[in-house]
Amino acid sequence: MYLIKKIILKNKKNFFLIAYSGGIDSTVLLYKMIKIKKNYPKIQIRAIHINHNIQSSSNQWEEHCIEVCQHSHVPLILEKINTKFKKNVEEKLRIERYKIIFNHLMPDEILLTGHHLNDQCETLILSLKRGSGPTGLSGIYSERFFGQKKIVRPFLKIKKKELEQWANHKKIKWIEDFSNLNINYDRNFIRHKIIPILEKRWPFFLKNCSRTAMICSEETKLKNILLKEKIKNFINCDTSLNFSFFKNMKKEICTALIRYWISLKNIKMPSYKLIECIYNEIIFSKTDANPKIIIKKNEIRRYKNSLYFIKTQKNINNRLIFWHNQNKKLFLPNNLGYLIQNNKGFVLPAPKKNELINIRFQFEGKILIIGREKRRKIKKIWQECNIPPWLRTQIPLLFYNNHFISAIGVFVINREMYSRETEIQKKWIISWISDIEINSNNLFLFH
Protein backbone atom coordinates (compact mmCIF):
# COMPACT_ATOMS: atom_id res chain seq x y z
CA MET A 1 0.00 0.00 0.00
CA TYR A 2 2.98 2.26 0.62
CA LEU A 3 3.86 2.15 -3.10
CA ILE A 4 0.39 3.32 -4.12
CA LYS A 5 0.47 6.18 -1.59
CA LYS A 6 3.89 7.15 -2.91
CA ILE A 7 2.52 7.28 -6.46
CA ILE A 8 -0.43 9.44 -5.38
CA LEU A 9 1.83 11.92 -3.59
CA LYS A 10 4.39 11.96 -6.42
CA ASN A 11 1.90 12.59 -9.23
CA LYS A 12 -0.28 14.97 -7.23
CA LYS A 13 -3.34 13.59 -9.00
CA ASN A 14 -6.71 12.80 -7.48
CA PHE A 15 -8.33 10.91 -10.35
CA PHE A 16 -7.58 7.23 -11.03
CA LEU A 17 -8.97 4.68 -13.47
CA ILE A 18 -8.36 1.03 -12.55
CA ALA A 19 -8.10 -1.59 -15.29
CA TYR A 20 -10.28 -4.19 -13.57
CA SER A 21 -10.41 -7.68 -15.07
CA GLY A 22 -11.73 -9.32 -11.91
CA GLY A 23 -8.56 -11.41 -11.53
CA ILE A 24 -6.47 -11.39 -8.39
CA ASP A 25 -4.03 -8.66 -9.46
CA SER A 26 -6.59 -6.01 -10.41
CA THR A 27 -8.85 -7.02 -7.53
CA VAL A 28 -6.11 -6.43 -4.95
CA LEU A 29 -5.37 -3.10 -6.65
CA LEU A 30 -9.04 -2.09 -6.48
CA TYR A 31 -9.40 -2.94 -2.80
CA LYS A 32 -6.15 -1.22 -1.86
CA MET A 33 -7.29 1.94 -3.65
CA ILE A 34 -10.65 1.78 -1.85
CA LYS A 35 -8.80 1.53 1.47
CA ILE A 36 -6.51 4.46 0.60
CA LYS A 37 -9.50 6.57 -0.43
CA LYS A 38 -10.81 6.38 3.15
CA ASN A 39 -7.69 8.27 4.30
CA TYR A 40 -7.60 10.53 1.22
CA PRO A 41 -11.24 11.49 0.59
CA LYS A 42 -10.31 13.80 -2.32
CA ILE A 43 -9.30 10.79 -4.42
CA GLN A 44 -11.78 9.78 -7.11
CA ILE A 45 -11.71 6.15 -8.29
CA ARG A 46 -13.29 4.61 -11.37
CA ALA A 47 -12.87 1.12 -12.79
CA ILE A 48 -13.16 -0.25 -16.31
CA HIS A 49 -13.87 -3.85 -17.27
CA ILE A 50 -13.34 -5.15 -20.81
CA ASN A 51 -15.35 -8.24 -21.76
CA HIS A 52 -13.21 -10.07 -24.35
CA ASN A 53 -16.02 -12.46 -25.37
CA ILE A 54 -13.59 -15.35 -25.81
CA GLN A 55 -14.63 -17.45 -22.78
CA SER A 56 -17.99 -19.08 -22.10
CA SER A 57 -17.89 -17.51 -18.63
CA SER A 58 -17.04 -13.97 -19.87
CA ASN A 59 -20.50 -12.65 -18.99
CA GLN A 60 -20.27 -14.19 -15.49
CA TRP A 61 -16.96 -12.38 -14.94
CA GLU A 62 -18.62 -9.14 -16.02
CA GLU A 63 -21.46 -9.70 -13.54
CA HIS A 64 -18.91 -10.37 -10.78
CA CYS A 65 -17.14 -7.06 -11.51
CA ILE A 66 -20.45 -5.19 -11.51
CA GLU A 67 -21.38 -6.71 -8.14
CA VAL A 68 -18.00 -5.86 -6.54
CA CYS A 69 -18.03 -2.25 -7.78
CA GLN A 70 -21.65 -1.68 -6.77
CA HIS A 71 -20.94 -3.02 -3.30
CA SER A 72 -17.83 -0.81 -3.03
CA HIS A 73 -19.54 2.26 -4.57
CA VAL A 74 -16.95 2.45 -7.36
CA PRO A 75 -18.24 3.66 -10.77
CA LEU A 76 -17.64 0.93 -13.37
CA ILE A 77 -17.29 1.33 -17.13
CA LEU A 78 -18.23 -1.78 -19.15
CA GLU A 79 -16.96 -2.41 -22.66
CA LYS A 80 -16.89 -5.40 -25.01
CA ILE A 81 -14.47 -6.56 -27.70
CA ASN A 82 -16.55 -8.17 -30.44
CA THR A 83 -13.76 -8.68 -32.99
CA LYS A 84 -12.59 -12.28 -33.36
CA PHE A 85 -8.85 -12.69 -33.95
CA LYS A 86 -7.32 -15.83 -35.47
CA LYS A 87 -3.61 -15.05 -35.10
CA ASN A 88 -1.57 -13.38 -32.32
CA VAL A 89 -4.74 -13.35 -30.23
CA GLU A 90 -3.09 -12.20 -26.98
CA GLU A 91 -1.23 -9.32 -28.61
CA LYS A 92 -4.22 -8.11 -30.65
CA LEU A 93 -6.58 -8.28 -27.68
CA ARG A 94 -4.10 -6.30 -25.59
CA ILE A 95 -3.88 -3.56 -28.24
CA GLU A 96 -7.66 -3.44 -28.61
CA ARG A 97 -8.09 -3.37 -24.83
CA TYR A 98 -5.76 -0.40 -24.38
CA LYS A 99 -7.44 1.49 -27.21
CA ILE A 100 -10.78 1.21 -25.43
CA ILE A 101 -9.32 2.09 -22.03
CA PHE A 102 -7.48 5.19 -23.29
CA ASN A 103 -10.64 6.42 -25.00
CA HIS A 104 -12.28 6.50 -21.56
CA LEU A 105 -9.28 7.93 -19.69
CA MET A 106 -9.83 11.57 -18.76
CA PRO A 107 -7.01 14.14 -19.20
CA ASP A 108 -6.21 14.46 -15.48
CA GLU A 109 -6.77 10.78 -14.72
CA ILE A 110 -4.04 8.17 -14.21
CA LEU A 111 -4.57 4.62 -15.40
CA LEU A 112 -3.59 1.98 -12.83
CA THR A 113 -2.93 -1.66 -13.75
CA GLY A 114 -2.14 -4.69 -11.59
CA HIS A 115 1.05 -5.85 -13.36
CA HIS A 116 3.48 -7.41 -10.88
CA LEU A 117 7.03 -8.78 -10.70
CA ASN A 118 6.09 -12.13 -12.24
CA ASP A 119 4.60 -10.32 -15.25
CA GLN A 120 7.86 -8.41 -15.63
CA CYS A 121 9.89 -11.63 -15.62
CA GLU A 122 7.56 -13.30 -18.15
CA THR A 123 7.87 -10.29 -20.44
CA LEU A 124 11.67 -10.35 -20.16
CA ILE A 125 11.84 -14.06 -21.10
CA LEU A 126 9.46 -13.49 -24.04
CA SER A 127 11.75 -10.69 -25.22
CA LEU A 128 14.75 -13.03 -25.01
CA LYS A 129 12.83 -15.58 -27.07
CA ARG A 130 12.21 -12.95 -29.76
CA GLY A 131 15.86 -11.93 -29.78
CA SER A 132 15.09 -8.41 -28.56
CA GLY A 133 17.75 -5.82 -27.81
CA PRO A 134 17.96 -3.43 -24.82
CA THR A 135 14.69 -1.71 -25.76
CA GLY A 136 12.73 -4.98 -25.66
CA LEU A 137 14.57 -6.13 -22.55
CA SER A 138 13.48 -2.95 -20.77
CA GLY A 139 10.30 -4.90 -20.08
CA ILE A 140 7.24 -3.27 -18.59
CA TYR A 141 7.64 0.33 -17.43
CA SER A 142 6.37 1.22 -13.96
CA GLU A 143 5.29 4.61 -15.30
CA ARG A 144 4.74 5.65 -18.89
CA PHE A 145 3.09 8.36 -20.93
CA PHE A 146 0.96 7.68 -24.00
CA GLY A 147 0.62 11.16 -25.43
CA GLN A 148 -0.66 13.24 -22.53
CA LYS A 149 -2.15 10.24 -20.72
CA LYS A 150 -0.27 8.35 -18.04
CA ILE A 151 -0.24 4.70 -17.00
CA VAL A 152 1.19 3.57 -13.65
CA ARG A 153 1.86 0.00 -12.42
CA PRO A 154 2.33 0.17 -8.63
CA PHE A 155 2.87 -3.60 -8.10
CA LEU A 156 5.70 -4.05 -10.58
CA LYS A 157 8.27 -4.86 -7.87
CA ILE A 158 5.94 -7.11 -5.88
CA LYS A 159 5.73 -10.89 -6.40
CA LYS A 160 2.37 -12.42 -7.23
CA LYS A 161 2.65 -14.60 -4.10
CA GLU A 162 2.55 -11.47 -1.93
CA LEU A 163 -0.65 -10.30 -3.66
CA GLU A 164 -2.20 -13.74 -3.14
CA GLN A 165 -1.26 -13.72 0.56
CA TRP A 166 -2.83 -10.29 1.04
CA ALA A 167 -6.01 -11.32 -0.83
CA ASN A 168 -6.38 -14.53 1.18
CA HIS A 169 -5.74 -12.69 4.45
CA LYS A 170 -8.49 -10.17 3.61
CA LYS A 171 -10.77 -12.98 2.34
CA ILE A 172 -11.28 -11.21 -0.97
CA LYS A 173 -13.03 -12.99 -3.85
CA TRP A 174 -11.62 -12.87 -7.35
CA ILE A 175 -12.06 -14.60 -10.71
CA GLU A 176 -9.88 -17.53 -11.72
CA ASP A 177 -9.33 -17.49 -15.47
CA PHE A 178 -8.69 -21.16 -16.27
CA SER A 179 -7.42 -20.24 -19.75
CA ASN A 180 -4.32 -19.03 -17.91
CA LEU A 181 -3.50 -22.70 -17.35
CA ASN A 182 -3.32 -23.38 -21.08
CA ILE A 183 0.41 -23.74 -21.73
CA ASN A 184 -0.09 -23.57 -25.50
CA TYR A 185 0.19 -19.81 -24.95
CA ASP A 186 3.82 -18.74 -24.58
CA ARG A 187 3.25 -16.57 -21.53
CA ASN A 188 1.38 -19.35 -19.70
CA PHE A 189 4.14 -21.84 -20.58
CA ILE A 190 6.74 -19.50 -19.08
CA ARG A 191 4.52 -18.86 -16.05
CA HIS A 192 3.82 -22.49 -15.18
CA LYS A 193 6.77 -24.43 -16.59
CA ILE A 194 9.80 -22.14 -16.67
CA ILE A 195 9.61 -19.64 -13.78
CA PRO A 196 8.87 -22.22 -11.02
CA ILE A 197 12.04 -24.12 -11.99
CA LEU A 198 14.13 -20.94 -12.11
CA GLU A 199 12.76 -19.73 -8.75
CA LYS A 200 13.42 -23.07 -7.13
CA ARG A 201 17.01 -23.02 -8.31
CA TRP A 202 17.57 -19.27 -7.78
CA PRO A 203 15.04 -17.69 -5.33
CA PHE A 204 16.36 -14.22 -6.27
CA PHE A 205 15.72 -14.75 -9.99
CA LEU A 206 12.55 -12.62 -10.24
CA LYS A 207 14.15 -9.63 -8.56
CA ASN A 208 17.20 -9.90 -10.78
CA CYS A 209 14.91 -9.93 -13.82
CA SER A 210 13.46 -6.67 -12.57
CA ARG A 211 16.97 -5.31 -12.08
CA THR A 212 17.98 -6.32 -15.62
CA ALA A 213 14.88 -4.64 -17.05
CA MET A 214 15.66 -1.48 -15.08
CA ILE A 215 19.29 -1.40 -16.33
CA CYS A 216 18.20 -1.95 -19.94
CA SER A 217 15.57 0.76 -19.52
CA GLU A 218 18.14 3.25 -18.20
CA GLU A 219 20.57 2.35 -21.00
CA THR A 220 17.80 2.81 -23.58
CA LYS A 221 16.82 6.19 -22.12
CA LEU A 222 20.44 7.36 -22.15
CA LYS A 223 20.93 6.18 -25.75
CA ASN A 224 17.73 7.96 -26.82
CA ILE A 225 18.86 11.20 -25.18
CA LEU A 226 22.10 11.08 -27.18
CA LEU A 227 20.31 10.05 -30.40
CA LYS A 228 17.75 12.81 -29.99
CA GLU A 229 20.53 15.37 -30.23
CA LYS A 230 22.49 13.61 -32.96
CA ILE A 231 19.53 12.95 -35.27
CA LYS A 232 18.83 16.67 -35.60
CA ASN A 233 21.73 16.76 -38.06
CA PHE A 234 20.11 14.09 -40.25
CA ILE A 235 16.37 14.85 -40.35
CA ASN A 236 15.21 16.99 -43.26
CA CYS A 237 12.44 19.56 -43.03
CA ASP A 238 10.03 17.00 -44.53
CA THR A 239 10.90 14.49 -41.71
CA SER A 240 12.83 12.23 -44.10
CA LEU A 241 16.20 10.84 -42.92
CA ASN A 242 19.23 12.13 -44.81
CA PHE A 243 21.86 9.39 -45.07
CA SER A 244 24.39 11.26 -47.23
CA PHE A 245 27.14 10.85 -44.63
CA PHE A 246 26.36 7.29 -43.52
CA LYS A 247 29.22 5.86 -45.61
CA ASN A 248 31.68 7.71 -43.36
CA MET A 249 30.05 6.55 -40.12
CA LYS A 250 30.13 3.31 -38.16
CA LYS A 251 27.33 0.92 -38.99
CA GLU A 252 26.23 0.73 -35.34
CA ILE A 253 25.60 4.49 -35.25
CA CYS A 254 23.75 4.41 -38.56
CA THR A 255 21.40 1.59 -37.54
CA ALA A 256 20.79 3.30 -34.18
CA LEU A 257 19.79 6.48 -36.03
CA ILE A 258 17.47 4.51 -38.31
CA ARG A 259 15.81 2.84 -35.32
CA TYR A 260 15.37 6.15 -33.53
CA TRP A 261 13.96 7.79 -36.68
CA ILE A 262 11.38 4.99 -37.03
CA SER A 263 10.50 5.26 -33.33
CA LEU A 264 9.37 8.84 -34.00
CA LYS A 265 6.63 7.44 -36.27
CA ASN A 266 4.74 5.94 -33.31
CA ILE A 267 4.61 2.40 -34.67
CA LYS A 268 5.67 -0.89 -33.15
CA MET A 269 9.43 -1.04 -33.44
CA PRO A 270 10.57 -3.42 -36.21
CA SER A 271 13.13 -6.13 -35.52
CA TYR A 272 16.90 -5.64 -35.67
CA LYS A 273 16.88 -7.87 -38.75
CA LEU A 274 14.58 -5.42 -40.54
CA ILE A 275 16.78 -2.47 -39.53
CA GLU A 276 19.72 -4.37 -41.04
CA CYS A 277 17.73 -4.79 -44.27
CA ILE A 278 17.02 -1.05 -44.41
CA TYR A 279 20.72 -0.34 -43.93
CA ASN A 280 22.02 -2.91 -46.43
CA GLU A 281 19.27 -3.14 -49.05
CA ILE A 282 17.93 0.41 -49.19
CA ILE A 283 20.65 2.83 -48.13
CA PHE A 284 23.44 0.97 -49.91
CA SER A 285 21.47 -0.25 -52.91
CA LYS A 286 22.33 0.94 -56.42
CA THR A 287 21.61 4.62 -57.02
CA ASP A 288 19.10 3.84 -59.79
CA ALA A 289 17.28 1.21 -57.69
CA ASN A 290 13.83 1.77 -56.21
CA PRO A 291 13.84 -0.51 -53.14
CA LYS A 292 11.20 -0.57 -50.41
CA ILE A 293 10.58 -2.36 -47.14
CA ILE A 294 7.01 -2.83 -45.92
CA ILE A 295 6.21 -2.38 -42.23
CA LYS A 296 2.54 -3.32 -41.85
CA LYS A 297 0.60 -0.53 -43.61
CA ASN A 298 3.68 1.61 -44.12
CA GLU A 299 6.73 1.58 -46.35
CA ILE A 300 10.34 2.69 -46.00
CA ARG A 301 11.42 4.12 -49.35
CA ARG A 302 14.53 5.78 -50.67
CA TYR A 303 14.71 8.85 -52.87
CA LYS A 304 18.07 10.37 -53.71
CA ASN A 305 19.97 10.51 -50.39
CA SER A 306 17.04 10.27 -47.99
CA LEU A 307 14.78 7.65 -46.41
CA TYR A 308 11.03 8.27 -46.43
CA PHE A 309 8.41 6.73 -44.18
CA ILE A 310 5.13 6.67 -46.11
CA LYS A 311 1.70 5.08 -45.89
CA THR A 312 1.14 2.28 -48.36
CA GLN A 313 -1.27 3.40 -51.06
CA LYS A 314 -3.57 1.21 -53.12
CA ASN A 315 -2.57 0.66 -56.73
CA ILE A 316 -4.70 2.96 -58.87
CA ASN A 317 -2.64 2.76 -62.07
CA ASN A 318 -5.59 1.48 -64.09
CA ARG A 319 -8.22 3.83 -62.66
CA LEU A 320 -10.11 6.03 -65.15
CA ILE A 321 -12.39 8.74 -63.77
CA PHE A 322 -14.63 10.88 -66.00
CA TRP A 323 -15.39 14.47 -65.01
CA HIS A 324 -18.75 15.07 -66.70
CA ASN A 325 -19.86 18.07 -64.65
CA GLN A 326 -17.00 20.52 -64.16
CA ASN A 327 -19.16 22.70 -61.91
CA LYS A 328 -18.91 20.02 -59.23
CA LYS A 329 -15.92 18.69 -57.32
CA LEU A 330 -14.29 15.56 -58.70
CA PHE A 331 -13.23 13.35 -55.79
CA LEU A 332 -10.09 11.26 -56.26
CA PRO A 333 -9.29 7.75 -54.91
CA ASN A 334 -6.76 6.93 -52.16
CA ASN A 335 -7.79 10.00 -50.13
CA LEU A 336 -6.02 12.18 -52.70
CA GLY A 337 -8.53 14.98 -52.27
CA TYR A 338 -10.51 16.47 -55.13
CA LEU A 339 -10.32 18.65 -58.24
CA ILE A 340 -12.36 21.82 -58.51
CA GLN A 341 -12.73 24.51 -61.16
CA ASN A 342 -11.98 27.94 -59.68
CA ASN A 343 -9.80 31.04 -60.15
CA LYS A 344 -6.88 30.06 -57.91
CA GLY A 345 -5.28 26.96 -59.34
CA PHE A 346 -3.51 25.63 -62.43
CA VAL A 347 -4.17 27.44 -65.75
CA LEU A 348 -4.88 24.91 -68.52
CA PRO A 349 -6.16 24.88 -72.11
CA ALA A 350 -9.94 24.36 -71.95
CA PRO A 351 -11.47 21.24 -73.52
CA LYS A 352 -13.59 21.41 -76.64
CA LYS A 353 -17.30 20.68 -76.44
CA ASN A 354 -16.95 17.16 -77.81
CA GLU A 355 -13.99 16.17 -75.65
CA LEU A 356 -14.45 13.90 -72.62
CA ILE A 357 -12.51 15.09 -69.58
CA ASN A 358 -10.96 12.16 -67.69
CA ILE A 359 -8.38 11.56 -65.00
CA ARG A 360 -5.81 8.78 -65.05
CA PHE A 361 -2.82 7.91 -62.87
CA GLN A 362 -0.30 6.37 -65.22
CA PHE A 363 1.37 7.31 -68.50
CA GLU A 364 4.38 5.90 -70.30
CA GLY A 365 6.31 7.40 -73.20
CA LYS A 366 7.76 10.70 -74.37
CA ILE A 367 6.02 14.06 -73.90
CA LEU A 368 6.62 17.66 -74.83
CA ILE A 369 5.80 20.02 -71.98
CA ILE A 370 5.36 23.78 -72.21
CA GLY A 371 8.68 25.56 -71.96
CA ARG A 372 10.63 22.77 -73.66
CA GLU A 373 11.74 22.32 -77.26
CA LYS A 374 12.16 18.55 -77.28
CA ARG A 375 10.16 15.59 -76.12
CA ARG A 376 11.48 13.67 -73.15
CA LYS A 377 10.49 10.48 -71.39
CA ILE A 378 7.96 11.24 -68.64
CA LYS A 379 10.25 9.42 -66.18
CA LYS A 380 12.89 12.11 -66.79
CA ILE A 381 10.31 14.87 -66.29
CA TRP A 382 9.27 13.36 -62.95
CA GLN A 383 12.90 13.24 -61.88
CA GLU A 384 13.50 16.88 -62.90
CA CYS A 385 10.44 17.89 -60.85
CA ASN A 386 11.74 15.92 -57.85
CA ILE A 387 8.69 13.62 -57.78
CA PRO A 388 9.65 10.38 -55.97
CA PRO A 389 8.60 7.11 -57.67
CA TRP A 390 5.84 6.25 -55.17
CA LEU A 391 4.06 9.57 -55.84
CA ARG A 392 4.16 9.42 -59.62
CA THR A 393 1.10 7.18 -59.76
CA GLN A 394 -0.77 9.26 -57.18
CA ILE A 395 -0.78 12.54 -59.12
CA PRO A 396 -3.93 13.07 -61.24
CA LEU A 397 -3.20 13.15 -64.97
CA LEU A 398 -5.70 15.18 -67.00
CA PHE A 399 -6.81 13.85 -70.38
CA TYR A 400 -9.21 15.16 -73.05
CA ASN A 401 -10.41 11.99 -74.76
CA ASN A 402 -7.08 10.14 -75.11
CA HIS A 403 -4.93 13.27 -75.30
CA PHE A 404 -2.66 13.86 -72.31
CA ILE A 405 -3.04 17.50 -71.17
CA SER A 406 -1.41 17.89 -67.76
CA ALA A 407 -0.07 16.36 -64.56
CA ILE A 408 -2.12 18.61 -62.30
CA GLY A 409 0.12 20.96 -60.35
CA VAL A 410 3.32 19.73 -62.01
CA PHE A 411 3.44 20.37 -65.77
CA VAL A 412 1.29 21.08 -68.85
CA ILE A 413 1.67 19.32 -72.17
CA ASN A 414 2.30 21.50 -75.24
CA ARG A 415 -1.06 21.16 -77.01
CA GLU A 416 0.62 21.48 -80.43
CA MET A 417 2.02 18.04 -79.75
CA TYR A 418 -1.25 16.53 -80.92
CA SER A 419 -3.09 19.51 -82.50
CA ARG A 420 -1.98 21.71 -85.41
CA GLU A 421 -4.67 24.29 -84.79
CA THR A 422 -3.41 27.84 -84.54
CA GLU A 423 -6.54 29.38 -83.06
CA ILE A 424 -6.23 30.84 -79.59
CA GLN A 425 -7.27 28.25 -77.05
CA LYS A 426 -9.65 29.13 -74.26
CA LYS A 427 -8.33 28.65 -70.73
CA TRP A 428 -9.78 27.26 -67.52
CA ILE A 429 -8.34 26.94 -64.03
CA ILE A 430 -8.29 23.78 -61.93
CA SER A 431 -7.24 23.43 -58.29
CA TRP A 432 -6.17 20.13 -56.78
CA ILE A 433 -7.12 20.22 -53.09
CA SER A 434 -5.22 17.47 -51.29
CA ASP A 435 -2.79 16.52 -48.52
CA ILE A 436 0.11 16.69 -50.94
CA GLU A 437 2.25 19.80 -50.81
CA ILE A 438 5.56 20.94 -52.22
CA ASN A 439 8.47 21.54 -49.86
CA SER A 440 11.39 23.92 -50.31
CA ASN A 441 13.14 21.43 -52.61
CA ASN A 442 10.13 21.25 -54.94
CA LEU A 443 9.51 17.73 -53.66
CA PHE A 444 5.88 16.58 -53.40
CA LEU A 445 5.01 15.15 -50.01
CA PHE A 446 2.11 13.49 -48.24
CA HIS A 447 1.18 14.90 -44.82
Beta strands, then each sheet from edge to edge (+ up, - down):
strand 1: 15-19
strand 2: 44-51
strand 3: 76-80
strand 4: 109-112
strand 5: 143-146
strand 6: 149-152
strand 7: 241-242
strand 8: 292-295
strand 9: 298-303
strand 10: 306-311
strand 11: 321-322
strand 12: 330-331
strand 13: 338-349
strand 14: 357-360
strand 15: 366-367
strand 16: 376-377
strand 17: 397-400
strand 18: 403-407
strand 19: 411-412
strand 20: 427-433
strand 21: 436-438
strand 22: 444-446
sheet 1: 3+ 2+ 1+ 4+ 6+ 5-
sheet 2: 7+ 10- 9+ 8-
sheet 3: 11+ 14- 17+ 18- 19+
sheet 4: 12+ 13- 20+
sheet 5: 15+ 16-
sheet 6: 21+ 22-
end
